[in-house]
Protein backbone atom coordinates (compact mmCIF):
# COMPACT_ATOMS: atom_id res chain seq x y z
CA UNK A 1 0.00 0.00 0.00
CA UNK A 2 1.02 3.61 -0.60
CA UNK A 3 -0.17 6.24 1.86
CA UNK A 4 -0.07 9.87 0.73
CA UNK A 5 -0.82 12.85 2.92
CA UNK A 6 -2.78 15.14 0.65
CA UNK A 7 -5.87 14.49 -1.45
CA UNK A 8 -8.06 16.53 -3.72
CA UNK A 9 -11.84 16.05 -3.79
CA UNK A 10 -13.42 12.83 -4.99
CA UNK A 11 -14.54 13.01 -8.64
CA UNK A 12 -18.26 13.59 -9.03
CA UNK A 13 -18.50 11.00 -11.80
CA UNK A 14 -16.67 8.07 -13.33
CA UNK A 15 -15.89 7.30 -16.95
CA UNK A 16 -14.86 4.06 -18.62
CA UNK A 17 -11.28 5.32 -18.80
CA UNK A 18 -11.14 6.36 -15.14
CA UNK A 19 -12.52 2.96 -14.10
CA UNK A 20 -9.84 1.29 -16.21
CA UNK A 21 -7.18 3.50 -14.62
CA UNK A 22 -8.27 2.53 -11.11
CA UNK A 23 -8.29 -1.16 -12.00
CA UNK A 24 -4.83 -0.79 -13.54
CA UNK A 25 -3.38 1.08 -10.56
CA UNK A 26 -5.32 2.89 -7.80
CA UNK A 27 -2.37 5.19 -7.07
CA UNK A 28 -2.30 6.33 -10.69
CA UNK A 29 -6.04 7.02 -10.39
CA UNK A 30 -5.34 9.24 -7.38
CA UNK A 31 -2.66 11.22 -9.20
CA UNK A 32 -4.72 11.79 -12.34
CA UNK A 33 -8.34 11.92 -11.16
CA UNK A 34 -8.11 13.26 -7.60
CA UNK A 35 -4.90 15.30 -7.54
CA UNK A 36 -5.64 16.44 -11.13
CA UNK A 37 -2.04 16.03 -12.28
CA UNK A 38 -2.40 16.27 -16.04
CA UNK A 39 -0.60 13.80 -18.26
CA UNK A 40 0.99 15.29 -21.39
CA UNK A 41 -0.31 14.08 -24.76
CA UNK A 42 1.59 11.54 -26.79
CA UNK A 43 1.98 11.10 -30.51
CA UNK A 44 -0.50 8.23 -30.31
CA UNK A 45 -3.19 10.15 -28.42
CA UNK A 46 -2.82 13.15 -30.73
CA UNK A 47 -3.23 10.94 -33.79
CA UNK A 48 -6.34 9.44 -32.27
CA UNK A 49 -7.75 12.90 -31.56
CA UNK A 50 -7.08 14.11 -35.10
CA UNK A 51 -8.61 11.05 -36.77
CA UNK A 52 -11.66 11.21 -34.48
CA UNK A 53 -12.14 14.87 -35.38
CA UNK A 54 -12.02 14.08 -39.11
CA UNK A 55 -14.59 11.28 -38.82
CA UNK A 56 -16.82 13.29 -36.50
CA UNK A 57 -16.88 16.13 -39.03
CA UNK A 58 -17.68 13.81 -41.93
CA UNK A 59 -20.54 12.00 -40.21
CA UNK A 60 -22.00 15.01 -38.43
CA UNK A 61 -21.76 17.76 -41.04
CA UNK A 62 -22.13 16.08 -44.44
CA UNK A 63 -25.06 14.19 -46.01
CA UNK A 64 -24.85 10.53 -46.97
CA UNK A 65 -24.11 10.97 -50.65
CA UNK A 66 -21.12 13.27 -50.05
CA UNK A 67 -19.20 10.96 -47.71
CA UNK A 68 -16.59 9.82 -50.18
CA UNK A 69 -12.84 9.37 -49.86
CA UNK A 70 -12.23 12.67 -51.67
CA UNK A 71 -14.34 14.47 -49.06
CA UNK A 72 -12.44 12.83 -46.21
CA UNK A 73 -9.15 13.96 -47.73
CA UNK A 74 -10.42 17.54 -47.98
CA UNK A 75 -11.61 17.45 -44.37
CA UNK A 76 -8.15 16.26 -43.30
CA UNK A 77 -6.50 19.20 -45.09
CA UNK A 78 -8.89 21.80 -43.71
CA UNK A 79 -8.83 20.56 -40.12
CA UNK A 80 -5.05 20.27 -40.14
CA UNK A 81 -4.83 23.98 -40.88
CA UNK A 82 -7.81 25.32 -38.95
CA UNK A 83 -6.99 23.22 -35.89
CA UNK A 84 -3.31 24.25 -35.96
CA UNK A 85 -2.38 20.59 -35.71
CA UNK A 86 1.20 21.07 -36.78
CA UNK A 87 1.85 23.17 -33.68
CA UNK A 88 0.03 20.66 -31.48
CA UNK A 89 1.92 17.66 -32.80
CA UNK A 90 5.50 18.86 -33.25
CA UNK A 91 6.58 18.73 -29.57
CA UNK A 92 5.52 15.09 -29.24
CA UNK A 93 6.70 13.46 -32.46
CA UNK A 94 9.88 11.97 -31.05
CA UNK A 95 11.73 10.32 -33.95
CA UNK A 96 8.66 10.44 -36.19
CA UNK A 97 8.62 13.04 -38.95
CA UNK A 98 5.67 15.38 -39.37
CA UNK A 99 4.82 13.96 -42.80
CA UNK A 100 4.88 10.46 -41.36
CA UNK A 101 2.37 11.50 -38.72
CA UNK A 102 0.09 12.94 -41.41
CA UNK A 103 0.37 9.84 -43.58
CA UNK A 104 -0.32 7.48 -40.69
CA UNK A 105 -3.37 9.54 -39.74
CA UNK A 106 -4.61 9.48 -43.33
CA UNK A 107 -4.17 5.71 -43.58
CA UNK A 108 -6.45 5.35 -40.56
CA UNK A 109 -9.11 7.47 -42.26
CA UNK A 110 -8.64 5.61 -45.53
CA UNK A 111 -9.01 2.24 -43.81
CA UNK A 112 -12.40 3.28 -42.47
CA UNK A 113 -13.68 3.13 -46.03
CA UNK A 114 -12.39 -0.45 -46.25
CA UNK A 115 -14.38 -1.39 -43.17
CA UNK A 116 -17.69 0.33 -43.98
CA UNK A 117 -19.49 2.45 -46.55
CA UNK A 118 -20.18 5.85 -44.94
CA UNK A 119 -22.84 6.61 -47.57
CA UNK A 120 -25.06 3.89 -46.07
CA UNK A 121 -24.86 4.94 -42.41
CA UNK A 122 -27.34 7.29 -40.76
CA UNK A 123 -26.04 7.98 -37.24
CA UNK A 124 -28.43 8.56 -34.38
CA UNK A 125 -25.57 10.18 -32.51
CA UNK A 126 -22.02 11.33 -33.26
CA UNK A 127 -19.75 12.12 -30.32
CA UNK A 128 -22.91 11.48 -28.31
CA UNK A 129 -22.48 12.68 -24.71
CA UNK A 130 -23.59 10.38 -21.91
CA UNK A 131 -24.31 11.77 -18.46
CA UNK A 132 -26.42 9.33 -16.52
CA UNK A 133 -26.84 7.50 -13.23
CA UNK A 134 -26.19 3.78 -12.98
CA UNK A 135 -27.32 2.40 -9.63
CA UNK A 136 -26.23 5.51 -7.78
CA UNK A 137 -22.99 6.14 -9.69
CA UNK A 138 -22.77 9.06 -12.10
CA UNK A 139 -21.28 8.02 -15.44
CA UNK A 140 -20.01 10.32 -18.18
CA UNK A 141 -18.59 9.54 -21.59
CA UNK A 142 -18.81 10.10 -25.32
CA UNK A 143 -19.89 7.53 -27.90
CA UNK A 144 -17.99 7.98 -31.15
CA UNK A 145 -21.06 6.96 -33.13
CA UNK A 146 -24.24 4.98 -32.72
CA UNK A 147 -27.22 4.19 -34.88
CA UNK A 148 -30.36 2.09 -34.67
CA UNK A 149 -31.11 -0.74 -37.08
CA UNK A 150 -34.35 -2.72 -36.68
CA UNK A 151 -34.53 -2.08 -32.95
CA UNK A 152 -30.85 -2.88 -32.39
CA UNK A 153 -28.48 -0.13 -31.24
CA UNK A 154 -25.10 -0.40 -32.92
CA UNK A 155 -22.39 1.34 -30.89
CA UNK A 156 -19.16 2.09 -32.75
CA UNK A 157 -15.79 3.08 -31.36
CA UNK A 158 -12.77 4.10 -33.47
CA UNK A 159 -9.31 2.94 -32.42
CA UNK A 160 -6.05 4.13 -33.97
CA UNK A 161 -3.81 1.85 -31.93
CA UNK A 162 -2.79 -1.75 -32.57
CA UNK A 163 -5.37 -4.49 -32.73
CA UNK A 164 -5.24 -6.39 -29.41
CA UNK A 165 -4.27 -10.00 -29.05
CA UNK A 166 -7.45 -12.13 -29.32
CA UNK A 167 -6.86 -13.30 -25.73
CA UNK A 168 -7.42 -9.76 -24.47
CA UNK A 169 -10.04 -8.51 -26.93
CA UNK A 170 -12.94 -9.26 -24.58
CA UNK A 171 -11.88 -6.65 -22.03
CA UNK A 172 -11.76 -4.01 -24.76
CA UNK A 173 -15.56 -4.13 -24.98
CA UNK A 174 -16.13 -3.02 -21.37
CA UNK A 175 -16.38 0.63 -22.40
CA UNK A 176 -18.98 -0.05 -25.08
CA UNK A 177 -20.93 -2.40 -22.82
CA UNK A 178 -21.04 0.40 -20.27
CA UNK A 179 -22.27 2.77 -22.99
CA UNK A 180 -25.02 0.27 -23.83
CA UNK A 181 -26.11 0.30 -20.18
CA UNK A 182 -26.17 4.10 -20.21
CA UNK A 183 -28.14 4.28 -23.47
CA UNK A 184 -30.69 1.88 -22.01
CA UNK A 185 -31.62 4.54 -19.45
CA UNK A 186 -32.90 6.85 -22.20
CA UNK A 187 -33.92 4.47 -25.00
CA UNK A 188 -35.73 1.15 -25.35
CA UNK A 189 -33.86 -1.22 -27.66
CA UNK A 190 -34.29 -4.91 -28.38
CA UNK A 191 -30.54 -5.44 -28.14
CA UNK A 192 -27.09 -4.03 -28.77
CA UNK A 193 -24.28 -4.61 -31.22
CA UNK A 194 -20.84 -3.34 -30.29
CA UNK A 195 -18.04 -2.79 -32.77
CA UNK A 196 -14.45 -1.68 -32.39
CA UNK A 197 -12.90 -0.39 -35.62
CA UNK A 198 -9.11 -0.68 -35.45
CA UNK A 199 -8.34 1.76 -38.22
CA UNK A 200 -4.57 1.34 -38.25
CA UNK A 201 -4.90 -2.34 -39.16
CA UNK A 202 -8.29 -2.20 -40.88
CA UNK A 203 -9.81 -4.71 -38.43
CA UNK A 204 -13.35 -4.84 -37.05
CA UNK A 205 -14.11 -6.59 -33.76
CA UNK A 206 -17.76 -7.11 -32.81
CA UNK A 207 -19.67 -8.27 -29.78
CA UNK A 208 -23.35 -8.74 -28.95
CA UNK A 209 -23.64 -8.38 -25.17
CA UNK A 210 -26.21 -10.37 -23.23
CA UNK A 211 -28.34 -8.61 -20.59
CA UNK A 212 -26.25 -10.40 -17.95
CA UNK A 213 -23.04 -8.90 -19.42
CA UNK A 214 -24.55 -5.43 -19.37
CA UNK A 215 -25.55 -5.92 -15.74
CA UNK A 216 -22.04 -7.18 -14.98
CA UNK A 217 -20.63 -3.92 -16.36
CA UNK A 218 -22.96 -1.96 -14.06
CA UNK A 219 -21.91 -4.11 -11.12
CA UNK A 220 -18.27 -3.35 -11.93
CA UNK A 221 -19.02 0.38 -11.86
CA UNK A 222 -20.64 0.10 -8.43
CA UNK A 223 -17.82 -2.06 -7.07
CA UNK A 224 -15.09 0.26 -8.36
CA UNK A 225 -16.86 3.30 -6.89
CA UNK A 226 -17.01 1.57 -3.50
CA UNK A 227 -13.31 0.69 -3.70
CA UNK A 228 -12.44 4.28 -4.65
CA UNK A 229 -14.40 5.64 -1.70
CA UNK A 230 -12.68 3.16 0.63
CA UNK A 231 -9.22 4.12 -0.65
CA UNK A 232 -10.12 7.79 -0.33
CA UNK A 233 -11.50 7.40 3.18
CA UNK A 234 -8.38 5.61 4.36
CA UNK A 235 -6.08 7.71 2.19
CA UNK A 236 -4.44 4.48 1.10
CA UNK A 237 -3.91 3.82 -2.60
CA UNK A 238 -2.59 0.48 -3.75
CA UNK A 239 0.19 0.29 -6.33
CA UNK A 240 0.06 -2.46 -8.93
CA UNK A 241 3.42 -2.71 -10.71
CA UNK A 242 3.19 -4.15 -14.22
CA UNK A 243 4.88 -3.67 -17.59
CA UNK A 244 2.50 -0.73 -18.11
CA UNK A 245 4.54 1.19 -15.54
CA UNK A 246 7.14 1.84 -18.23
CA UNK A 247 4.63 4.09 -20.00
CA UNK A 248 3.43 5.86 -16.84
CA UNK A 249 4.61 9.46 -16.42
CA UNK A 250 4.51 9.11 -12.63
CA UNK A 251 7.04 6.25 -12.48
CA UNK A 252 10.16 8.43 -12.47
CA UNK A 253 8.73 11.23 -10.36
CA UNK A 254 6.12 10.77 -7.64
CA UNK A 255 5.17 7.08 -7.67
CA UNK A 256 5.97 5.79 -4.18
CA UNK A 257 6.54 2.25 -5.42
CA UNK A 258 9.34 3.19 -7.83
CA UNK A 259 10.73 6.08 -5.77
Backbone torsions as a table, in degrees:
resi	resn	phi	psi	omega
1	UNK	NA	150.0	175.7
2	UNK	-119.3	123.5	-179.7
3	UNK	-108.5	122.0	-179.2
4	UNK	-116.1	148.1	-170.9
5	UNK	-79.4	-35.6	-172.6
6	UNK	-113.0	144.9	178.9
7	UNK	-139.7	144.5	170.0
8	UNK	-84.7	-173.1	179.2
9	UNK	-74.1	153.9	174.8
10	UNK	-63.1	142.1	176.4
11	UNK	-65.5	144.1	-178.4
12	UNK	-75.0	-19.4	-178.2
13	UNK	-145.3	166.1	173.9
14	UNK	-117.0	156.4	173.2
15	UNK	-126.6	168.5	177.9
16	UNK	-59.9	-38.7	-178.6
17	UNK	-70.5	-37.9	179.7
18	UNK	-69.9	-34.8	174.9
19	UNK	-63.1	-44.2	178.8
20	UNK	-61.9	-40.5	179.2
21	UNK	-62.1	-43.9	179.9
22	UNK	-64.3	-41.1	179.4
23	UNK	-66.3	-33.1	178.6
24	UNK	-71.0	-45.7	-178.9
25	UNK	-166.2	108.4	-179.8
26	UNK	-56.5	-35.1	-179.9
27	UNK	-66.6	-38.2	176.1
28	UNK	-63.5	-37.7	175.9
29	UNK	-59.5	-43.9	179.7
30	UNK	-60.0	-47.6	-178.5
31	UNK	-59.9	-45.6	-171.8
32	UNK	-86.7	-38.9	-172.8
33	UNK	-99.2	-24.1	-178.8
34	UNK	-105.0	-48.6	178.2
35	UNK	-80.8	-10.1	176.2
36	UNK	58.8	38.8	176.0
37	UNK	-84.3	110.8	-173.3
38	UNK	-73.7	140.7	176.3
39	UNK	-96.5	131.6	-178.2
40	UNK	-66.5	153.3	178.4
41	UNK	-68.4	162.9	174.5
42	UNK	-120.5	169.2	176.5
43	UNK	-58.3	-38.0	-177.8
44	UNK	-68.2	-44.2	-179.4
45	UNK	-68.6	-35.3	178.4
46	UNK	-66.5	-40.2	177.4
47	UNK	-62.6	-42.9	177.8
48	UNK	-60.7	-42.5	179.5
49	UNK	-63.4	-42.0	-178.8
50	UNK	-66.1	-47.1	-179.4
51	UNK	-62.9	-42.1	177.6
52	UNK	-60.4	-40.0	-179.7
53	UNK	-65.1	-39.7	178.5
54	UNK	-62.6	-47.8	-177.1
55	UNK	-70.3	-36.2	175.9
56	UNK	-60.7	-44.2	179.7
57	UNK	-63.0	-43.6	-178.0
58	UNK	-63.7	-46.4	-175.7
59	UNK	-77.8	-27.0	-175.8
60	UNK	-90.8	-32.4	-169.2
61	UNK	-109.5	-7.1	-175.6
62	UNK	-125.6	141.4	-179.9
63	UNK	-69.6	165.2	-175.0
64	UNK	-49.6	-52.0	-170.8
65	UNK	-66.8	-16.9	-177.5
66	UNK	-92.8	-7.3	-173.8
67	UNK	-81.1	73.9	179.8
68	UNK	-112.5	170.7	-178.9
69	UNK	-61.7	-36.0	179.2
70	UNK	-64.4	-37.5	177.2
71	UNK	-65.7	-44.2	-179.7
72	UNK	-59.1	-39.9	179.7
73	UNK	-65.0	-39.7	179.1
74	UNK	-67.0	-39.1	177.1
75	UNK	-62.5	-41.8	178.0
76	UNK	-57.4	-47.2	-178.7
77	UNK	-62.2	-47.3	-175.1
78	UNK	-67.3	-43.0	-179.5
79	UNK	-68.6	-33.7	179.0
80	UNK	-59.6	-39.0	-179.1
81	UNK	-80.7	-52.1	-175.1
82	UNK	-66.3	-30.9	179.7
83	UNK	-88.8	2.0	-179.9
84	UNK	50.9	47.1	-175.4
85	UNK	-70.1	-27.8	178.5
86	UNK	-60.9	-42.8	179.5
87	UNK	-68.2	-34.7	179.8
88	UNK	-68.6	-37.7	-170.1
89	UNK	-85.4	-38.5	-170.9
90	UNK	-48.3	-44.6	-176.1
91	UNK	-67.2	-12.2	-171.7
92	UNK	-120.6	14.0	-176.6
93	UNK	-74.4	-27.6	-175.5
94	UNK	64.8	-126.1	179.7
95	UNK	-86.2	-5.3	-179.1
96	UNK	-78.3	139.1	176.9
97	UNK	-84.1	155.7	-177.3
98	UNK	-59.3	-43.5	179.5
99	UNK	-64.0	-33.2	177.7
100	UNK	-66.3	-39.9	176.7
101	UNK	-60.7	-44.5	-178.8
102	UNK	-65.9	-40.4	179.1
103	UNK	-67.0	-42.3	179.6
104	UNK	-63.5	-39.0	177.1
105	UNK	-64.5	-42.6	-179.3
106	UNK	-65.9	-37.4	178.8
107	UNK	-61.5	-37.0	177.4
108	UNK	-62.4	-45.0	178.6
109	UNK	-64.3	-43.0	-179.0
110	UNK	-62.4	-39.5	-179.1
111	UNK	-66.6	-24.7	176.3
112	UNK	-57.5	-38.6	-178.1
113	UNK	-71.5	-17.0	173.6
114	UNK	-81.0	-24.9	-176.9
115	UNK	-90.9	-27.5	-177.9
116	UNK	-156.1	164.6	176.7
117	UNK	-105.8	102.9	-176.5
118	UNK	-59.9	-19.1	-179.3
119	UNK	-77.7	-4.5	-179.5
120	UNK	-110.3	2.6	-173.8
121	UNK	-109.8	125.3	176.4
122	UNK	-113.4	96.8	-175.5
123	UNK	-67.7	142.2	169.0
124	UNK	-85.3	-22.9	178.2
125	UNK	-158.0	138.5	175.3
126	UNK	-126.1	127.4	-171.3
127	UNK	49.5	48.3	-175.6
128	UNK	-73.2	121.2	-177.4
129	UNK	-82.1	132.6	174.3
130	UNK	-109.5	133.8	177.3
131	UNK	-150.9	88.5	-170.6
132	UNK	-141.5	171.6	-178.2
133	UNK	-109.6	125.7	176.4
134	UNK	-117.7	101.6	179.4
135	UNK	50.5	46.7	174.7
136	UNK	90.2	-0.5	179.8
137	UNK	-113.9	124.8	178.2
138	UNK	-76.3	128.8	-178.6
139	UNK	-120.0	133.5	174.7
140	UNK	-127.4	151.1	178.2
141	UNK	177.2	175.0	178.8
142	UNK	-130.0	127.3	174.7
143	UNK	-88.9	126.0	179.6
144	UNK	-55.2	-47.2	179.6
145	UNK	-164.1	142.5	171.1
146	UNK	-146.4	152.4	177.6
147	UNK	-150.2	159.2	-178.1
148	UNK	-106.4	132.6	177.4
149	UNK	-133.2	109.8	177.6
150	UNK	54.0	45.0	177.3
151	UNK	82.5	-1.9	178.8
152	UNK	-104.7	129.5	176.8
153	UNK	-90.0	119.2	176.8
154	UNK	-98.5	119.6	-177.7
155	UNK	-108.9	122.4	-173.1
156	UNK	-116.0	136.9	177.6
157	UNK	-129.8	130.2	178.6
158	UNK	-90.5	136.6	175.9
159	UNK	-126.0	134.4	177.1
160	UNK	-108.0	2.4	177.3
161	UNK	-89.6	-170.9	-177.9
162	UNK	-73.1	147.1	174.6
163	UNK	-66.3	131.4	-176.0
164	UNK	-71.8	157.2	171.6
165	UNK	-58.0	137.2	-178.9
166	UNK	-52.3	-27.6	-180.0
167	UNK	-65.0	-26.5	-175.2
168	UNK	-110.9	5.0	-174.5
169	UNK	-67.5	-29.2	-178.1
170	UNK	-60.2	-41.3	-178.5
171	UNK	-67.4	-21.4	-178.9
172	UNK	-69.3	-16.4	-178.2
173	UNK	-90.0	-1.3	-179.2
174	UNK	-57.3	-45.3	-178.5
175	UNK	-58.2	-46.9	-177.6
176	UNK	-71.3	-33.3	175.5
177	UNK	-64.1	-38.4	176.3
178	UNK	-65.4	-38.9	176.7
179	UNK	-64.1	-37.3	177.1
180	UNK	-62.2	-42.0	178.5
181	UNK	-63.0	-38.2	179.5
182	UNK	-70.5	-40.8	177.8
183	UNK	-62.5	-34.2	-177.8
184	UNK	-63.9	-19.7	177.8
185	UNK	-72.0	-26.3	-175.8
186	UNK	-111.2	-17.2	-175.6
187	UNK	-134.0	157.8	178.3
188	UNK	-114.7	103.9	-179.4
189	UNK	-113.6	156.9	176.4
190	UNK	-78.6	-22.0	-179.6
191	UNK	-179.9	-177.3	-175.9
192	UNK	-136.2	144.8	172.6
193	UNK	-124.8	125.3	-177.6
194	UNK	-108.9	137.9	176.8
195	UNK	-140.5	134.4	174.4
196	UNK	-107.5	121.2	179.7
197	UNK	-102.7	105.4	178.4
198	UNK	-87.1	95.2	-168.3
199	UNK	-71.6	-30.6	-179.7
200	UNK	-61.9	-39.4	-176.7
201	UNK	-102.1	-7.3	-177.3
202	UNK	66.1	44.1	-176.4
203	UNK	-120.8	136.4	175.0
204	UNK	-111.3	128.8	172.8
205	UNK	-114.1	134.2	-177.4
206	UNK	-126.5	158.1	178.2
207	UNK	-155.4	139.6	175.8
208	UNK	-114.6	97.9	-173.5
209	UNK	-72.3	140.4	173.7
210	UNK	-80.8	157.9	175.9
211	UNK	-53.0	-35.6	179.5
212	UNK	-66.1	-33.3	179.5
213	UNK	-72.8	-36.1	176.6
214	UNK	-66.1	-41.4	177.6
215	UNK	-65.6	-35.8	178.4
216	UNK	-63.0	-36.7	177.3
217	UNK	-65.1	-41.0	177.8
218	UNK	-63.8	-42.7	179.2
219	UNK	-61.3	-36.9	177.5
220	UNK	-62.8	-42.3	178.6
221	UNK	-58.7	-48.1	-178.8
222	UNK	-63.0	-43.5	-178.7
223	UNK	-64.2	-44.9	-179.5
224	UNK	-63.7	-41.0	178.5
225	UNK	-60.8	-41.7	178.6
226	UNK	-63.4	-40.6	179.9
227	UNK	-67.7	-37.1	177.2
228	UNK	-63.2	-45.6	-179.1
229	UNK	-64.5	-35.5	177.3
230	UNK	-67.1	-45.6	178.2
231	UNK	-61.2	-40.7	-179.1
232	UNK	-66.5	-43.7	-178.6
233	UNK	-63.3	-37.6	179.2
234	UNK	-87.8	-10.9	-173.1
235	UNK	53.4	44.2	178.0
236	UNK	-129.2	121.6	-174.6
237	UNK	-124.5	114.4	-177.1
238	UNK	-65.9	146.0	171.5
239	UNK	-107.4	137.6	-179.5
240	UNK	-124.4	89.9	-178.3
241	UNK	-70.0	127.7	176.3
242	UNK	-143.3	-177.6	175.7
243	UNK	-62.8	-23.6	179.9
244	UNK	-65.5	-19.0	179.2
245	UNK	-58.7	-29.1	-178.0
246	UNK	-65.2	-19.4	178.8
247	UNK	-104.8	6.6	-178.0
248	UNK	-91.5	128.6	-177.4
249	UNK	-69.9	-17.0	-177.1
250	UNK	-86.7	-10.1	-174.2
251	UNK	-59.7	-45.2	-174.1
252	UNK	-91.5	4.3	-176.0
253	UNK	-123.3	-75.4	-169.3
254	UNK	-113.9	-1.1	178.9
255	UNK	-66.4	123.4	-176.3
256	UNK	-73.6	-19.5	177.5
257	UNK	-72.5	-44.6	-174.9
258	UNK	-89.7	-14.0	-179.8
259	UNK	-121.6	NA	NA
